[in-house]
């Protein structure tokens, strides 16, 4: 579907009162959107595609600050007006277009600057995100730059063959292969596709040769080399001697001799290697390039007149904007292209080998930026306590009197002493309750007073020199928990599984100071269903809490966004607690506003239940039988039974996430 709409005047936003929370450092009228941009780092990780506009909302700018802009907060409201439900996965194809052409421009510039004789052939590995509309958009945007596709399984090959219609684009076949996979790939050469079957395991070479003879088709073969050079980061084990795929030096030599004996050495056209996804350091990339280039030149001199070198994936994304750590990179796309081209040029020239065509499989770098998960806050667990409980008296236990004394005497001069006393009271409260010294009411008083002291102490510590350690610990102990309408396991599984850092921030209200500290809890009943790793723009390290605006139930909806979710997250997502896919939309930005190019409804409860072999009709029938038994026993009226069945059937047809009541 395609619907163009003009962006209306900005709606009113949730204007918070001047901050009184202990974390606030400024008054509301001193806070600017530039302050918000700084604490969330959006101008760093946003890469020009995201910024905060003058209305205090996140804006999407695929072509940078000088291009067309779209207000993400207004868009979210208008999508809801159309009946599209939060959480929403919002995809921006314009960003994909920019990424495809950016990477191509970088390699074209590097090739021109180094007088490199080979060509560049980008390839998108569809395992990164196989959503049909996304792959179709990549094929469309990449046609003028000969973007190809990579498949790592038989089902992925079938997808690629149905979508790839660019004769100049290369199709790379990786992964475990059986005869059916190989024969399908060979036969597809007959419809004009440039298909190269990569030998990932030595046994596959004979399968390819035999299939080619059977079908009387000359195969195009690639060898995947198992490099000793390893990358860096979370996926470092993708390379090295114990990596899952690839041929050792001995196996490569044996493969060359096998093809030579069959007079098929001219079928070997490509050398492939891979050092892992999201490689944070350019030094790791350069080291692997040097080793791979030596493999390539040696193969050429053994008589294999190669055409391509496939440097695999690894081109990273700067998720936190710091340039440090596994969730970041210390190089640009241009630097990456320059190093690939220059390294291959130097080593090929040394050996007198023609420059190969360069294939990259930079899937993450192409699609990570293009999608944003937007969700709403459902409620808050506040731990800060501005007001102390009722004053303790001499009749109360000694611990309560001590805590009252700490609260009353606390000043900036005795902060350290009072901080140590406060930490001790937490342990004593638990011990005394366990051994019966404190009753439940008294324990509740102690817990309330602990947070009252901590709140007062934090306000003092923030304006007292040399109290950074106290501030950090109190912020962590006083942080709120914001309960949010999404599933970590479904929408950002790498946050949970491998500790991947994603940019998270409110999508509106940035004219006001975010004066609370919080972690985000999802809808699942799993204790791991939370996000508690966030960007620290001051140190470049990871912090445990997010600066956020105050929220009260009954306020206007408060929306947060998780950015740079376009690579792997939707595909890796699981059905923990039976939360399914979210609603998703593809939005193109126009001169006058935007168009909704595609709407992909999220899973209904019925659809999710079919994945675990539950049938709607049988479930409804079972519940109906239970109601009939209860009617007969007098435990439920006929009207109540009717209402239960109606709610049950509506629930099966509904969204798996929480919905506003109409």
N, C-alpha and C positions, 0 to 999 in steps of 0.2 A: 504494500500500500504506500502511496505517496501523497502527503498532504502538506501544502505550504501554508505557513502562518506568519503573520507579522508579529514581532515582539511588542507587546503593549507597554504602557507606562509601568514602571516598577511598582509592585504591590508593597504595602507596608510590611515591615519586618518586625520581628519580636524585639522591641526596644527594652533592654534591661535597665533597671534603675541603677544609679551609681553604685559601684561595687563596694560592699562592706566586708566581703570575705577576707579571711586572714592572708590569703595568697595575693590579694590585690596590691599593686605598687603605685598605681596612678588613679586619678579620678577619671570618670567616664569621658569628660570633655577634653581630656588631654590625650586620649588614645586615638591613634590614626590607623588607617588601613596599612600603612607602611610598617607599623609596629606588628600587626598581625602577620603580614608577609614575612617578616623577619623571624618570628618565633616558630612559624610552621615551615619555613624554608621553601615556600612555593616557588620563589624566583630561581631557586637552584635546581630542585628536582623537576619542576614544571617544564623546564627545557624550552620555554617560550610558548608552550601549548596551553598553559594554565597560568592565571594571575588573579589578583583581587581587584575588582573594578571600583570606581568611585562610590558606588552604592553600598560597598562593603560586602559584596557577594563574589563568589568564585566565578570567573569568566573563562570560557573555552575559546582559545585563539589559535586555530591550526596553522595559520600562516604568520604567527607572531603578532606583536603589538600593532603593526600597521595593517593587518588583515581584518576580516570580519570577526566580530566577537559575539558570543552567546552567553547570556547570564544563566548559570547552571541552576540557581535557586528558582528563578522564574520558570525555567524549563521544567523543573521537577513539579512545580505547582500545576502547570498547564497539562503535563502528562497525566497527573492525577485527575484533572478535570475531564480527561478523555476516558477515564476508567482504568488507566494503567496503574498498577498497585506498587507501593513500596513494600519491600526493597525492590529497586530497579537497577538492572545492569544497563547502563547507557553507553552505547558504542558510537564513536565518531569516525566514520570512514575517511573524512578529510585528513585526519591525522595519519591514517595508514598511507594515504596517497603521498603525503609529505615525507613520511619515513622511507617509503620505497624509493622515491626520487632523490632524497638526501643521500642515501647509501650509494646509489648509482652515480650521483654527481661526485661524491668523494673518491670513488674508484676511477672515474673518468679523469678527474684532475690529477690523481696520483700517477695514472698511466701516462698522461701527457707530460707531466713534470719530469718523469724519469725515462721518457722515450721508450716505454715498455712496448714490446711488439705483440703481446697477447691481448685478448679481449676479456672483459668482465662479464660473468654470467651469475647473477644472483639467483638463489633458490630459496623458497620458503618451505621449511619442514612442517607439514601440516599437523604433526603430533603436538605442536605448541598450542594450537587452538583449531580444532576441526569444524567449528560452526560453519554451516553451509554458506550463509550470507557473507561471512568474513572471507572465506576462501574465494568465493566468487568475486568479491571486491578486490582482493589481491591480484587475481588473474586479470581483471579489467584494468586496474591501475598499472599493473606491471607489463602490459602488452607492448607498450612503446619502448620499454627498456629490456625486453626479452627475459622477464622474470620467470623462472621455472619453479617446479614443485618437487619436494622430496617425500617419499613414502617409506614407512618403516615396518609395514605389515601388509598382508594380502588385502584386508579391508581398506586400508589407506590407499593401496594401489588402485582399487576399484573406484574410490572417490576421485583420485587424481585423473584417471582416464575419462571420467564423466565431465570434468570441468576444464581440463587443460586443452586449450585450442590455439595456442601460440606455437607455430612450427619452430621458431628460433629458440624457444625456451627449453631448457634441459630438464628432464625428469630423472631423478636419482632414486634408485631402488635399493634401500638398505634393509636391515633386519633379518630375522630368520626366514628362510625361503624353502618352500617345497616345490615339487614339479609344477603344480598348478600355478603357483605364483610366477615362476620363471617363464612358463609357456605363455601365460597371459601377457607378460611384459614383452616377450619377443614378438608375439603376434601384433601387439600395438605399434611396433615399428612400421607395419604395413600401412597404417593410416597416417604416416608422416610424422611420427613423434620421435624426438631425439631422446631415447631411453638408454640409460647406462645402468647395468646390473652390477652392483658392488659385491665382491666376494668378502663377506665378513668372517666366514669360517672356511677352512681349507676344503672341507667336503663339498661345499657349494660349487666349486669350480667344475668338477666333473658333471654335476647336475646341469649346469649351464651349457657346457659343451655338448652333452648328450641331447638336451632339448633342442639346441640349435641344429644338430644333425637331423633329428627326427622331423623338424618343421622346415628344414632346408632354409634356415634364416641365419645369417651371420650375426652373432651377438656382439654388442658393445659392452666390454667388460671393464670394471674397475677393481683395484685391489685396495682394501683398507689396511693401512699399516698400523701396527701396534707400537707406538712410540715409547721410548723410555722416558722422554721428557714429559713431566706432568704439569698440569695447569695449577690453578690455585682456587681457593674458595670452597663452597659447599659441595660442588660436584667434581672434586679433584680426582676421584677414583674412576672417572670415565676414560682416563688414559693411564699409561704405565704398563708394566709387565703383567699385572694381574687384572687388566681391564677385561670387560665382558666380551667385547668384539675386537676383531682385528687379526692380522697375520703377523707372525714374527718374521724377522729377517730371513731365517732359514726357510720358512713356509713360502715367503715371497719368491725366493730363488727357485725353490722346487716348482712353484706355479709357473714361473717363466719357462723353465725347461720343459714342463708338461705341455705348454702351449706351443713351444718351438717344435717339439717332436710331432705335433699334430698340424704343423704349418699354419697355426692360428695366432701367432704372436702379434700380428697386426690388429687383432681384436682387442688387445689391451690398450685402452685409451685414457684411463683416468687413475690417478693415485688419490686416495682419500685418507684423511685422519681426523680425529676429533679429540680435543683435550678437555671437554666439559662445558657446561652451560655457565653463563654469568661469571666469566673470568675477570677478577677485579684488577689484575696487574698486567700492564702492557709487556713487562719483562717476560712473563710466562708465555705470552703469545709469541714474542720474538724468538724465544728459545725453541719452542716447538716448530716454528717455521723453518729454522735453520736445519733441524734434524730431518724434517719432512722434505725439504728441498734437496737434501743429499740423497734421500731415497729416490726422489724423482729423477735426478740426474743420473744416478747409477742404473735405474731401470732403462732410461733412454739409451745409455751406452751399452746395455746388454742386448739391445736390438729392438726394444719395444718403443715404437715411434709414437710416444704419448702425445695427447692433445690437451688434457685437462689436469689441473691439480685442484682438489676439493679440500679447502682448509677447514671445513666443518663449521660448527657453531662456536659459541664462546664470546662473541661480541656482547659486552655487558651493557646493562642499563643502570643509570645512576639513580637508584631508588630513594636515596636519602640526601643527595646533593652534596655530600661531604667530600667525595673523592677518596674516601678511606673505608676500609672494611669490606666484608663479603657482599653487602647490599649496595655497594657503590663501585665505581671504576675510576682509575686514575688516568684515563685517556679519552680522547674524543673519537668520533667516527672518522674524521679526517686523518687523525694520527694512526688509527688502526689501518686504514686503507694504505697510507704511506708506507707503513712498516711491512705490510704484506707484499706490496709491489716491489719495494726497494730490496727486501731480503731475497725474494725470488730472482729478481734481475741480477743481483751481484753474484749469487751462487750458480745460476745458470750460465752467466757469461764466463765465470771462472772455468767451467767444464766444457764450454763451447756447445751448449745445448740450447735449442730454440726456446723462447719464452712461452710457457704454457698459458692457455686460457685459464682464468681464475674463477673458481666456483666458491661461493660462500653459502652457508646454511644459517644465516643470522635471523632466526625466527623471533627470538625474544626482542631483539632490537627493532624489528619491524612492527610488532603488534602490541607490545606491553603498554605503550602510552595511550592507546586509543580508547580504552574503556574505563569507566568509573562505576563503582558500586555506591548507590545512594540509599540510605536507610534512615529511619526515624528513631528517636529516643522514646522509649515507652515509660521509663520511670528511673528514679535515682535512689541510691542508698547513701545518704549523707552521714559522714562521721564527724564533721566539724561541729562544735558546740559553742555558739557565741555566749550563751548564758549558762552559768553554773547551776547545779541542782540546789535544793534547799540547803541552807547553811548547816554544817555539822555542829553538834553541841557536845558538851562534856559527857553526856549520857551515851553517846555513840562510841563504837569501837575505836581504839587508838589509831588504827590505819586511816579511818575516815577523818579523824581530827588532824592527822599529819597531812593528808591531802588538802584539807581546807587551809591549813597553814601555808602550804606551798603556793596555793592559788592566791592567797592574800598578800604574801610577802614578795611575789615574783616581780623583779625589776630587771632592767638591762644590765645592772651591775652584778647580779647574782645568777645570771642565766645558766652558766655551766653547772653550778651547784644544784639549781632547781631541776635542770634537765636530768642529771644523774638520779636525783631523788624520784623524779617522775617515772623513769624507766624501772626503778626498783619496785615502785608501787604496783606496777602491772603484774609482776611475778608474785608479789605478796598477796594480791587480791585473789588470784587463782588458788594459791596454797591455802589461804585461810578459809576460803569457801569449801575447798575439798575436805578440810579437817573439821568443818562445822563451826568455826569461829565466826564467820559471816553467814547470815541467812541470805535468801535469794534477793530480797528487797535491798539489803545492804550491798550485795555484790552489784546490783544494777546501779546504785548510787555511785559506787566507786568507778564503774565503767563510764558513767556519764561525766563524773568529775575529771577523769583522766583526759577525756576529749576536750573538756572545757579548758583545762590547764594547757593542753597541747595547742589549742587554738590561740589562746592568749600568748603563749610562749612563741609561737611562730611569728605572730605579728611583731613582737619585739625583736626577735632574732633577725628578721629581714632588714631591719634598720640599724642593727648593731654590728660593728666591724668584727671580722674574724669569727663569724658564726656560721660559715657555709656548711660545715658538717651537720650542725644541729638543724639548719634549715632543710637540708636534703633529707635527713631521717624523718623529721616531722612531716614534711610534705608527703612522704611515702605512707606514713601511718595515718594521715588525715585524708588521704585521697578518696574521692567519691567513687562509687561504682555506678556507671550509667548502663542501664539495661536497654539493649538495642534490638531492633527488629530485623535480625539476619542470623545466618549460621556461618560461623568461621569455617567449619568443616566443608560446607557446600561452596562458599563463595571466595574464601581466601585460605585454602587448605595449607599452602606453604608457610603461612604465618604460624600455624600450629605444628606442622610436620618437621620443618627444617629451620624454623626461626627466621624466615625471610622477613625483612623489614619493608613495610609498605607505607607510603605517605598517607596519613589520616588527619582530617581536619574538618571543622564545620564548613558548610558551603555558603553560609550567610552570617550576618550579624557582626561583621568585622570592623564596624565603626565603634564597637564596644569592646572593652577589655575582657578576654576570657580569664576570669579570675578564680576559677576552680581548677583543681588537679584531679584527674580521674583515670580509671581504667575502664575498658569497654567489655561488657559481658553480653554474650549472644543469647538466643532463645533456647539453646540445647540445655539438657540437664547435666551435661558433662562439665566437670570443674576445669577442663582445658579449653572450654568454649569461651575464650576471651582473648582480647588483644591487650597486651601489657608491655609491648616493646615499641617505642616511639623515637622519632628523630630528635636528637639534641643538637640544635643548630649552633649552640655556643661552643661545644666541645667536639662535635662530630661523632660522639659515641652514642650508645643506646641508653635511653632513660625509661623508667618504669611507669611514668604517668604522662598524660596528655593535658595541656592547658585547654580549658573548655569553658563555655559560658554556663551560668546557672540555669537550671531547668526545674520547673514545678509542674506537676500534673495539672492539666487545665489550661496551661499556657498554649500559645500558638505552637504548631509542630516545629520541632527542632531537628534539622537534618544534618547528618554527617556524611562524608564521602571517603571511601578508600580508593585511592588513585593508583594508576599503573597496574591494573589487574588483568590486562589483555592477554598475557602469556601464561599458559598452563592452568590458571586457576579454575576456569569453568570446566575444563576437561578432567582435572584431577578431583574435583569436588565429589563428596560422597553423600549418602543419605542418612547421616547420623540423626537419630530421632525422627526420621522420615521427613525432614525438610528437603524439598526438591529444588529444581531450578527456579530462579526468580524470573519475573517478567523482564524482558529485554527489548530495547529499541535501538534502531540505527538512525542517527540524526545527522543530516547534512546541513551545513550552515550556508545561507544564501545572503545576497545583498539586503534583502528585505526582512530576514528573519531566519527561518529554518524549515526543513521538510522532515517529516517522519517517513523514512524510506521503508522500514520494515518494523513490524511489531511481532515479537515472538512470545506468546503467552507462557507464563511459568507453569510448572506442573500443578495439576489438581491433586487432591488427596487420593482420588481413585487411581490416577496414573501412577503415583508413587507406590501405592499398595500393590499394583500389578507387578512391579519389579520384585516384590517379595512374595509373589504367588497368592495374593488374596484377590478374590473375585467380588465385584460389587454386589451382584445379584444374590449370591450366597450369603454375604454378610448382612444385607438388608433382611433377607428371609430369616436368618437366625435371630436377629434382634426382634423381628415381628413375632416369631414364635415365643420368645421370652416374654414379650408384652402380653400375649394371649394367655400365657400361664399365670402372669401376675394379675390380669383382669379377673380370671377365674377364681383366684385366691383372695381377691378383694384388696390387693396392695396398690393398685393403680386404677384410675378411672379410664373410661374409653377416650375421653377428651385428652387426658394426660398422655395416654398411649399414642394418640394421633399426633400430638405435639412432639413427642420424643422421636417418632419415625420421621416427621418432617425435618426436625433439626438434624437427625442422623443423615438423611439423604442430602440435605443442603451442605452438611460438613464434608461429605464425600465429593461433592462437586466443587468445593471451594479451594482457595489458595492454601498452601501449607503454612504460610506465614500469618502473622496477626493482621487482622483487617479492622478498619474503623466501622463501627455500627452505623447503619444509615437510618 
